[in-house]
Amino acid sequence: MGITRYHITFLIVIILNHAAYADSNNVSAFGSRLVNEFPATFLSDANATFTNSNNIVALLLTGGASIAMHNTDADKNLNENFRRHRAFDNTTSDFFDIAGNPFTHLGATGLWYLLSDDNRTGQERAWTMLSALAITDSAAFGLKLAVNDKRPNGDNFSFPSAHTASSFCVASVLDEYYGPEVGLPAYVGAALVSWRMMDAHDHWASDILFGGTLGYIVGHTVAGKHKQLELAGFQIEPMVSLDTHPATGLCLVKRF
C-alpha cells in the first residue's frame, strides 16, 4: 500500500467521523461508553471466540493448511499465476485496497454508531461490529508481528491478511444480523478485496485463507453472541409484572 493510499484511507476515516460531530452529546456518550464498557465487551467476546472448541479446531486446521501451502510450491505457483494474469487496473486495485482497509471499517462502524443515536438496535449492532473488528484486527496484527513473514512484493508482515480478515468479519456480522440479502453482497465484496490482495502481490494465498477464516469465525461468533432473539421482526424480551396479579412471561418489542 503506497503512502498516497494511506493518506486517502486516513482522510476517509476522518471525514466519516467528523460528519457525526454535529451532535456533541452523542459523541461524548460514545466516547464514555468506549472507555467504560468496551474493554469488558472486548474481553468477553474474545473469550467466547477463542474458547470455543469448534473455532479452535477450524483455526488450527486452516493454519496447518496455510503452512503447507507456504512451505510447498502452492503459494509461489498461485502468485506467479496472478503475476501473469492481472485482473484489476490501478484505480480498481486502489479502490478495493481502501474499501478493505481495517481502519476504513473501524471508521465506518463509528459513524454507524453515532448516526444511530435514535435507534437503539442500530447502535447495539454497530457496537457488536466494533467489538468483532477489534478482536479480528488484534489477532491479525498480533500474528503479523509474531510470524513476520515476507510478502510476495518483498515487504514484511505478510501473514495473515488483515484486509481479508477485516472484510470477512464485516460480512459475517452483517450476515448474522441482516441475513443473505445483505450478507451475500458483503461476502462478494470481501472476496474481491481478497482477490485484489493477491492480484497486487501484497499477500500469498495462504495469508488470504487464514485471514478469511479468522474474520468469518470472529464475526459470526461475536454477532451470534449478541444477536437478540427475534420473531417476525420483533425482539423477544422477558416481561415481569408486579401489579395486583404478579406475572412473568415474554413480550414482543419493535423499536422505531
C-alpha positions in Angstrom: 0.0 0.0 0.0 1.6 3.3 -1.1 1.8 6.4 1.0 -0.9 8.1 -1.1 -3.4 5.4 -0.4 -2.6 5.6 3.3 -3.4 9.3 3.2 -6.7 8.6 1.3 -7.7 6.0 3.8 -7.0 8.2 6.8 -8.9 11.1 5.1 -12.0 8.9 4.6 -11.9 7.9 8.3 -11.6 11.5 9.4 -14.5 12.6 7.1 -16.7 9.8 8.2 -16.3 10.6 11.9 -16.3 14.3 11.5 -19.7 14.1 9.9 -21.1 12.9 13.2 -19.7 15.6 15.4 -22.8 17.8 14.9 -24.3 16.1 18.0 -21.6 16.6 20.6 -23.6 14.9 23.3 -23.8 11.7 21.3 -20.1 11.8 20.6 -19.4 12.3 24.3 -21.7 9.4 25.2 -20.0 7.2 22.7 -16.5 8.1 24.0 -17.6 7.5 27.6 -19.0 4.1 26.6 -15.8 3.2 24.9 -13.8 3.9 28.0 -16.2 2.4 30.5 -17.7 -0.6 28.7 -15.6 -1.6 25.6 -12.7 -3.3 27.4 -15.2 -5.7 29.2 -17.1 -6.3 25.9 -13.9 -7.0 24.1 -12.6 -9.5 26.6 -15.9 -11.2 26.9 -16.3 -11.6 23.2 -12.7 -12.6 22.7 -13.1 -15.3 25.4 -16.3 -16.6 23.7 -14.5 -16.8 20.4 -11.2 -18.4 21.4 -12.5 -20.8 24.0 -15.0 -22.3 21.5 -13.6 -25.7 20.6 -15.1 -25.7 17.1 -13.5 -22.3 16.4 -10.1 -23.5 17.7 -10.2 -26.7 15.5 -11.2 -24.6 12.4 -8.3 -22.1 13.0 -5.8 -24.9 13.7 -6.8 -26.8 10.5 -6.7 -23.6 8.4 -3.4 -22.6 10.0 -2.0 -26.1 9.1 -3.3 -25.8 5.5 -1.7 -22.3 5.3 1.7 -23.6 6.5 1.5 -26.4 4.0 0.7 -24.1 1.1 3.5 -21.7 2.0 6.1 -24.5 2.5 5.4 -26.1 -0.8 5.1 -24.6 -4.2 1.4 -23.8 -3.9 1.8 -20.2 -2.8 4.5 -19.5 -5.3 2.6 -21.0 -8.2 -0.5 -19.1 -7.4 1.4 -15.9 -7.1 3.1 -16.5 -10.4 -0.3 -17.0 -12.0 -1.6 -13.7 -10.6 1.6 -12.0 -11.9 0.9 -13.3 -15.4 -2.9 -12.5 -15.3 -3.6 -9.3 -13.6 -7.3 -8.7 -13.0 -7.5 -5.2 -11.7 -6.2 -1.9 -13.1 -4.6 0.5 -10.7 -7.7 2.5 -10.0 -9.8 -0.6 -9.2 -7.0 -2.0 -7.2 -6.7 1.2 -5.1 -10.5 1.2 -4.5 -10.6 -2.3 -3.1 -7.4 -1.6 -1.1 -9.1 1.3 0.6 -12.5 -0.5 0.9 -10.9 -3.5 2.6 -8.7 -1.5 4.9 -9.4 -2.3 8.6 -9.2 1.3 9.6 -11.9 2.2 7.0 -14.1 -0.5 8.6 -13.5 0.9 12.1 -14.2 4.5 11.0 -17.4 3.4 9.2 -18.5 1.5 12.2 -18.0 4.5 14.4 -20.1 6.6 12.1 -22.8 3.9 12.1 -23.0 4.0 15.9 -23.1 7.8 16.0 -25.8 8.2 13.3 -28.0 5.6 15.2 -28.4 7.8 18.3 -32.2 7.5 18.0 -32.1 3.8 17.1 -31.0 1.5 19.9 -30.9 -1.6 17.8 -28.6 0.1 15.2 -26.3 1.3 18.0 -26.0 -2.2 19.5 -25.3 -3.8 16.2 -22.6 -1.2 15.5 -21.2 -1.9 19.0 -21.1 -5.6 18.1 -19.4 -4.8 14.8 -16.8 -2.7 16.6 -16.0 -5.5 19.1 -15.7 -8.1 16.3 -13.4 -5.9 14.3 -11.2 -5.1 17.3 -10.8 -8.8 18.1 -10.1 -9.6 14.4 -7.6 -6.8 14.0 -5.9 -7.6 17.3 -5.5 -11.2 16.3 -4.4 -10.4 12.7 -1.8 -7.8 13.7 -0.6 -9.9 16.6 0.1 -12.8 14.2 1.8 -10.4 11.8 4.3 -9.4 14.5 4.8 -12.9 15.7 5.3 -14.5 12.2 6.8 -11.6 10.3 6.7 -13.4 7.0 7.8 -11.8 3.7 5.2 -10.7 1.3 5.3 -11.6 -2.5 6.4 -8.0 -3.1 9.2 -8.3 -0.5 7.7 -6.3 2.3 7.3 -7.7 5.8 4.3 -8.8 7.9 2.5 -10.9 5.3 0.7 -13.5 7.4 -2.3 -13.2 7.7 -4.0 -10.7 5.5 -5.6 -8.1 7.8 -7.6 -6.7 4.9 -9.1 -10.1 4.2 -9.8 -10.8 7.9 -11.5 -7.5 8.5 -13.6 -7.7 5.3 -14.9 -11.2 6.1 -15.5 -10.1 9.7 -17.7 -7.2 8.4 -19.6 -9.6 6.0 -20.1 -12.2 8.8 -21.6 -9.7 11.2 -23.9 -8.2 8.6 -24.9 -11.8 7.6 -25.8 -12.6 11.2 -28.0 -9.5 11.6 -29.5 -8.9 8.2 -29.4 -12.3 6.5 -28.2 -13.2 3.0 -29.9 -10.2 1.4 -27.1 -8.1 2.9 -24.6 -10.8 3.8 -24.2 -12.3 0.4 -23.2 -9.0 -1.3 -20.9 -8.3 1.6 -19.2 -11.7 1.1 -18.7 -10.9 -2.6 -17.1 -7.6 -1.6 -14.8 -9.4 0.9 -13.9 -12.0 -1.8 -13.0 -9.1 -4.2 -10.8 -7.5 -1.6 -9.1 -10.9 -1.1 -8.6 -11.3 -4.8 -7.1 -7.8 -5.0 -4.6 -8.5 -2.2 -3.2 -11.5 -4.3 -3.6 -9.7 -7.6 -1.4 -6.8 -6.3 1.1 -9.2 -4.8 0.5 -7.9 -1.4 -0.3 -11.3 0.0 0.2 -15.0 -0.6 -2.9 -17.2 -1.0 -2.1 -18.8 2.4 -2.4 -15.4 4.0 -5.8 -15.0 2.4 -7.0 -18.4 3.5 -6.2 -17.9 7.2 -7.3 -14.2 7.2 -10.7 -15.1 5.7 -11.3 -17.9 8.2 -10.3 -15.7 11.1 -12.7 -12.9 10.2 -15.5 -15.3 9.4 -15.2 -17.1 12.8 -14.9 -14.0 14.9 -17.7 -12.2 13.1 -20.2 -15.0 13.4 -19.3 -15.8 16.9 -19.5 -12.3 18.3 -22.6 -11.3 16.4 -24.3 -14.6 17.3 -23.5 -14.0 20.9 -25.0 -10.5 20.9 -27.9 -11.1 18.5 -31.2 -10.9 20.2 -33.9 -13.5 19.6 -36.4 -12.1 17.1 -39.8 -13.2 15.8 -41.2 -11.7 12.6 -39.0 -8.6 13.2 -40.0 -8.2 16.8 -37.5 -8.7 19.6 -38.5 -11.2 22.2 -37.9 -9.9 25.8 -38.8 -11.1 29.2 -41.7 -9.4 31.0 -42.3 -9.1 34.7 -45.4 -7.6 36.2 -45.6 -6.7 39.9 -49.1 -5.3 39.9 -52.1 -6.7 41.8 -51.7 -10.0 40.0 -47.9 -10.7 39.6 -46.9 -12.4 36.4 -44.0 -13.3 34.2 -43.8 -14.0 30.5 -42.4 -12.9 27.2 -43.3 -9.8 25.2 -42.7 -8.8 21.5 -41.0 -5.4 21.1 -40.3 -3.4 18.0 -38.5 0.0 18.2 -38.9 2.7 15.5 
